[in-house]
Amino acid sequence: MADNIIRGTTPTIKYTFDTVDPADITVACLTVEQGGEVTIERGLAAALVGEDSLSWVLTQEDTLGLIRSTAQLMCNWKLRDGTRGASRQMTVVVLDNQKDEVI
């Protein structure tokens, strides 16, 4: 995963699993938090399920809603057998791109 997000871009957030088969995930949630508030939230339906990963593509609107600072990303999931898991929280830097509108 990247160390930063540039506002106004469409980054892909990808979580790779070592011991979990993404095909067994029945519920997943990606959250992006800034200032103690969740600013972006995406579920499993919005994810691309790979052989060993889940990926979400953020929109320009999503990233323009972030402020230049840092953001915390986290992925939570539930497996078919009821087991629940979560990634460690990742901190990324949010950078400006000098354009504050959707193009």
N, CA, C and O of each residue as an XYZ file, in Angstrom:
412
protein
N       0.835     -1.165      0.000
C       0.000      0.000      0.000
C       0.890      1.241      0.000
O       1.980      1.240      0.572
N       0.411      2.291     -0.646
C       1.174      3.526     -0.751
C       1.289      4.218      0.605
O       0.483      4.001      1.510
N       2.309      5.050      0.712
C       2.514      5.816      1.940
C       1.753      7.129      1.918
O       1.704      7.829      2.929
N       1.144      7.483      0.758
C       0.396      8.725      0.706
C      -0.773      8.626     -0.263
O      -0.835      7.740     -1.116
N      -1.698      9.567     -0.101
C      -2.837      9.725     -0.998
C      -2.794     11.167     -1.479
O      -2.662     12.089     -0.675
N      -2.904     11.361     -2.771
C      -2.932     12.711     -3.331
C      -4.389     13.083     -3.566
O      -5.125     12.364     -4.242
N      -4.795     14.215     -3.001
C      -6.180     14.670     -3.148
C      -6.526     14.825     -4.628
O      -5.696     15.278     -5.416
N      -7.749     14.452     -5.005
C      -8.207     14.599     -6.377
C      -7.776     13.484     -7.308
O      -8.022     13.554     -8.513
N      -7.137     12.455     -6.770
C      -6.732     11.310     -7.587
C      -7.624     10.123     -7.258
O      -8.489     10.214     -6.386
N      -7.417      9.024     -7.945
C      -8.227      7.815     -7.743
C      -7.331      6.637     -7.355
O      -7.128      5.719     -8.150
N      -6.798      6.667     -6.137
C      -5.886      5.604     -5.722
C      -6.601      4.284     -5.474
O      -7.790      4.254     -5.155
N      -5.867      3.210     -5.623
C      -6.359      1.875     -5.281
C      -5.770      1.495     -3.932
O      -4.555      1.517     -3.739
N      -6.651      1.148     -3.004
C      -6.232      0.693     -1.677
C      -6.328     -0.828     -1.697
O      -7.405     -1.387     -1.901
N      -5.203     -1.487     -1.486
C      -5.153     -2.951     -1.601
C      -4.634     -3.564     -0.306
O      -3.590     -3.170      0.215
N      -5.382     -4.530      0.196
C      -4.964     -5.316      1.344
C      -4.680     -6.733      0.879
O      -5.536     -7.380      0.274
N      -3.474     -7.214      1.164
C      -3.065     -8.562      0.806
C      -3.109     -9.434      2.057
O      -2.679     -9.014      3.131
N      -3.630    -10.647      1.910
C      -3.792    -11.568      3.024
C      -2.784    -12.704      2.911
O      -2.569    -13.255      1.832
N      -2.167    -13.047      4.043
C      -1.224    -14.159      4.092
C      -1.927    -15.474      4.456
O      -1.631    -16.525      3.887
N      -2.854    -15.398      5.406
C      -3.460    -16.625      5.932
C      -4.958    -16.722      5.690
O      -5.572    -17.729      6.043
N      -5.556    -15.700      5.099
C      -7.000    -15.687      4.842
C      -7.227    -15.813      3.343
O      -6.563    -15.151      2.545
N      -8.173    -16.671      2.970
C      -8.570    -16.786      1.568
C      -9.671    -15.752      1.324
O     -10.760    -15.884      1.884
N      -9.420    -14.729      0.506
C     -10.438    -13.705      0.260
C     -11.771    -14.266     -0.240
O     -12.808    -13.627     -0.063
N     -11.761    -15.440     -0.856
C     -13.005    -16.057     -1.316
C     -13.897    -16.463     -0.142
O     -15.103    -16.644     -0.314
N     -13.307    -16.608      1.060
C     -14.068    -16.964      2.255
C     -14.617    -15.754      2.994
O     -15.335    -15.912      3.981
N     -14.297    -14.555      2.539
C     -14.770    -13.341      3.199
C     -16.201    -13.051      2.753
O     -16.485    -12.968      1.558
N     -17.093    -12.900      3.723
C     -18.498    -12.612      3.415
C     -18.864    -11.156      3.687
O     -19.809    -10.629      3.101
N     -18.122    -10.516      4.569
C     -18.333     -9.104      4.889
C     -16.963     -8.462      5.018
O     -16.070     -9.016      5.659
N     -16.795     -7.295      4.410
C     -15.546     -6.554      4.551
C     -15.861     -5.073      4.548
O     -16.835     -4.633      3.938
N     -15.035     -4.314      5.230
C     -15.242     -2.877      5.297
C     -13.885     -2.173      5.323
O     -13.052     -2.439      6.189
N     -13.681     -1.282      4.372
C     -12.516     -0.402      4.357
C     -12.958      0.924      4.947
O     -13.978      1.475      4.533
N     -12.201      1.451      5.915
C     -12.488      2.768      6.463
C     -11.265      3.657      6.351
O     -10.129      3.224      6.547
N     -11.535      4.917      6.028
C     -10.508      5.957      6.013
C     -10.973      6.995      7.017
O     -12.078      7.529      6.911
N     -10.125      7.275      7.986
C     -10.494      8.159      9.080
C      -9.544      9.347      9.141
O      -8.333      9.202      8.975
N     -10.112     10.520      9.382
C      -9.311     11.720      9.624
C      -9.930     12.481     10.781
O     -11.149     12.635     10.847
N      -9.099     12.954     11.689
C      -9.592     13.738     12.817
C     -10.591     13.006     13.682
O     -11.487     13.629     14.252
N     -10.456     11.690     13.792
C     -11.354     10.908     14.626
C     -12.689     10.578     13.992
O     -13.543      9.975     14.641
N     -12.896     10.964     12.720
C     -14.150     10.672     12.027
C     -13.883      9.840     10.781
O     -12.905     10.067     10.069
N     -14.759      8.877     10.524
C     -14.668      8.088      9.297
C     -15.146      8.968      8.151
O     -16.289      9.425      8.148
N     -14.268      9.206      7.174
C     -14.613     10.069      6.042
C     -14.928      9.269      4.782
O     -15.643      9.748      3.901
N     -14.398      8.057      4.698
C     -14.666      7.173      3.556
C     -14.897      5.776      4.109
O     -14.147      5.298      4.960
N     -15.944      5.130      3.614
C     -16.233      3.759      4.023
C     -16.709      2.986      2.800
O     -17.596      3.441      2.078
N     -16.122      1.825      2.570
C     -16.497      0.980      1.431
C     -16.671     -0.446      1.913
O     -15.908     -0.925      2.752
N     -17.684     -1.129      1.375
C     -17.962     -2.505      1.738
C     -17.406     -3.488      0.723
O     -16.736     -3.107     -0.237
N     -17.694     -4.746      0.955
C     -17.204     -5.822      0.102
C     -17.733     -5.696     -1.328
O     -17.028     -6.027     -2.281
N     -18.966     -5.220     -1.480
C     -19.557     -5.094     -2.815
C     -18.757     -4.137     -3.705
O     -18.779     -4.262     -4.929
N     -18.060     -3.195     -3.097
C     -17.265     -2.224     -3.860
C     -15.828     -2.694     -4.089
O     -15.050     -2.019     -4.762
N     -15.483     -3.850     -3.529
C     -14.099     -4.348     -3.603
C     -13.887     -5.249     -4.806
O     -14.803     -5.922     -5.278
N     -12.666     -5.241     -5.282
C     -12.219     -6.222     -6.259
C     -11.556     -7.324     -5.447
O     -10.578     -7.077     -4.740
N     -12.088     -8.544     -5.547
C     -11.561     -9.666     -4.786
C     -10.522    -10.368     -5.640
O     -10.838    -10.898     -6.705
N      -9.283    -10.372     -5.172
C      -8.199    -11.037     -5.879
C      -7.898    -12.388     -5.266
O      -8.556    -12.817     -4.319
N      -6.905    -13.047     -5.812
C      -6.506    -14.367     -5.327
C      -6.064    -14.325     -3.869
O      -6.331    -15.252     -3.104
N      -5.377    -13.230     -3.485
C      -4.906    -13.094     -2.110
C      -5.131    -11.694     -1.558
O      -4.443    -11.274     -0.627
N      -6.106    -10.958     -2.133
C      -6.263     -9.566     -1.731
C      -7.684     -9.043     -1.931
O      -8.497     -9.636     -2.640
N      -7.946     -7.923     -1.287
C      -9.130     -7.100     -1.536
C      -8.618     -5.717     -1.924
O      -7.683     -5.206     -1.308
N      -9.231     -5.106     -2.949
C      -8.824     -3.776     -3.411
C     -10.046     -2.896     -3.591
O     -11.099     -3.345     -4.044
N      -9.886     -1.655     -3.232
C     -10.925     -0.646     -3.442
C     -10.306      0.525     -4.190
O      -9.186      0.939     -3.889
N     -11.039      1.061     -5.171
C     -10.595      2.258     -5.886
C     -11.383      3.433     -5.321
O     -12.614      3.435     -5.356
N     -10.675      4.427     -4.802
C     -11.323      5.630     -4.298
C     -11.594      6.575     -5.459
O     -10.868      6.563     -6.453
N     -12.630      7.391     -5.340
C     -12.982      8.350     -6.384
C     -12.308      9.690     -6.122
O     -11.767      9.931     -5.043
N     -12.351     10.559     -7.134
C     -11.842     11.915     -6.947
C     -12.606     12.613     -5.827
O     -12.012     13.302     -4.997
N     -13.925     12.431     -5.806
C     -14.742     13.035     -4.761
C     -14.302     12.555     -3.377
O     -14.230     13.339     -2.431
N     -14.008     11.252     -3.271
C     -13.524     10.696     -2.001
C     -12.267     11.419     -1.537
O     -12.203     11.906     -0.408
N     -11.278     11.485     -2.406
C      -9.984     12.033     -1.987
C     -10.023     13.548     -1.833
O      -9.267     14.102     -1.035
N     -10.891     14.231     -2.585
C     -11.034     15.679     -2.393
C     -11.698     15.992     -1.061
O     -11.563     17.102     -0.547
N     -12.416     15.019     -0.496
C     -13.034     15.192      0.813
C     -12.044     15.074      1.963
O     -12.379     15.368      3.111
N     -10.833     14.647      1.655
C      -9.789     14.550      2.679
C      -9.075     15.883      2.792
O      -9.006     16.642      1.825
N      -8.543     16.170      3.977
C      -7.763     17.389      4.162
C      -6.283     17.036      4.171
O      -5.900     15.912      4.498
N      -5.467     18.000      3.811
C      -4.022     17.772      3.805
C      -3.569     17.548      5.240
O      -3.604     18.464      6.062
N      -3.157     16.365      5.524
C      -2.786     15.949      6.873
C      -2.384     14.480      6.796
O      -1.695     14.065      5.864
N      -2.813     13.708      7.767
C      -2.649     12.259      7.716
C      -4.026     11.623      7.796
O      -4.984     12.257      8.238
N      -4.123     10.373      7.369
C      -5.362      9.602      7.452
C      -5.006      8.199      7.914
O      -3.905      7.707      7.665
N      -5.955      7.566      8.590
C      -5.768      6.204      9.060
C      -6.683      5.293      8.251
O      -7.876      5.560      8.110
N      -6.114      4.221      7.726
C      -6.861      3.243      6.940
C      -6.901      1.927      7.698
O      -5.936      1.532      8.352
N      -8.055      1.251      7.591
C      -8.200     -0.039      8.246
C      -9.178     -0.896      7.457
O     -10.124     -0.387      6.854
N      -8.942     -2.189      7.468
C      -9.831     -3.147      6.816
C     -10.298     -4.161      7.862
O      -9.482     -4.775      8.550
N     -11.604     -4.328      7.972
C     -12.203     -5.331      8.858
C     -12.941     -6.333      7.991
O     -13.454     -5.979      6.930
N     -13.000     -7.581      8.433
C     -13.684     -8.602      7.641
C     -14.274     -9.688      8.521
O     -13.910     -9.854      9.685
N     -15.205    -10.425      7.915
C     -15.820    -11.581      8.556
C     -15.787    -12.717      7.549
O     -16.139    -12.544      6.382
N     -15.358    -13.882      8.017
C     -15.279    -15.067      7.166
C     -16.577    -15.859      7.205
O     -17.417    -15.666      8.084
N     -16.720    -16.732      6.258
C     -17.895    -17.598      6.134
C     -18.178    -18.372      7.430
O     -19.339    -18.615      7.760
N     -17.127    -18.759      8.166
C     -17.314    -19.535      9.404
C     -17.576    -18.649     10.631
O     -17.673    -19.153     11.750
N     -17.691    -17.328     10.420
C     -17.980    -16.409     11.522
C     -16.755    -15.759     12.133
O     -16.880    -14.824     12.924
N     -15.572    -16.240     11.776
C     -14.343    -15.644     12.282
C     -14.229    -14.206     11.781
O     -14.493    -13.915     10.614
N     -13.833    -13.322     12.684
C     -13.670    -11.914     12.319
C     -12.204    -11.532     12.408
O     -11.454    -12.075     13.219
N     -11.809    -10.598     11.571
C     -10.430    -10.142     11.578
C     -10.336     -8.681     11.208
O     -11.294     -8.081     10.720
N      -9.170     -8.120     11.447
C      -8.925     -6.721     11.111
C      -7.452     -6.536     10.786
O      -6.584     -7.204     11.348
N      -7.194     -5.629      9.881
C      -5.807     -5.284      9.563
C      -5.282     -4.368     10.666
O      -6.040     -3.868     11.497
N      -4.005     -4.169     10.654
C      -3.479     -3.150     11.548
C      -3.809     -1.801     10.914
O      -3.964     -1.698      9.697
N      -3.911     -0.790     11.734
C      -4.226      0.542     11.228
C      -2.997      1.115     10.524
O      -1.892      1.101     11.068
N      -3.204      1.613      9.314
C      -2.118      2.200      8.526
C      -2.306      3.712      8.498
O      -3.423      4.199      8.326
N      -1.224      4.445      8.666
C      -1.280      5.899      8.556
C      -0.650      6.304      7.240
O       0.464      5.889      6.918
N      -1.374      7.125      6.475
C      -0.869      7.641      5.208
C      -0.909      9.170      5.254
O      -1.703      9.764      5.985
N      -0.049      9.782      4.470
C      -0.014     11.237      4.353
C      -0.934     11.634      3.210
O      -0.883     11.040      2.133
N      -1.773     12.634      3.440
C      -2.659     13.169      2.399
C      -2.010     14.434      1.855
O      -1.755     15.383      2.597
N      -1.744     14.437      0.534
C      -1.070     15.548     -0.118
C      -2.017     16.285     -1.050
O      -2.968     15.700     -1.569
N      -1.758     17.568     -1.261
C      -2.519     18.353     -2.237
C      -1.969     18.125     -3.630
O      -0.805     17.767     -3.806
N      -2.833     18.341     -4.626
C      -2.365     18.233     -6.018
C      -2.526     19.559     -6.752
O      -2.397     19.603     -7.975
N      -2.806     20.643     -6.026
C      -2.947     21.993     -6.560
C      -4.235     22.184     -7.360
O      -4.435     23.255     -7.934
N      -5.105     21.192     -7.416
C      -6.374     21.297     -8.135
C      -7.452     20.807     -7.189
O      -7.442     19.640     -6.799
N      -8.386     21.674     -6.808
C      -9.362     21.335     -5.792
C     -10.745     21.117     -6.391
O     -11.747     21.579     -5.844
N     -10.796     20.408     -7.526
C     -12.078     20.129     -8.182
C     -12.000     18.817     -8.932
O     -10.916     18.338     -9.265
N     -13.144     18.251     -9.188
C     -13.225     17.020     -9.981
C     -13.032     17.373    -11.435
O     -13.671     18.290    -11.952
N     -12.141     16.640    -12.103
C     -11.910     16.912    -13.531
C     -12.403     15.759    -14.373
O     -12.297     15.801    -15.599
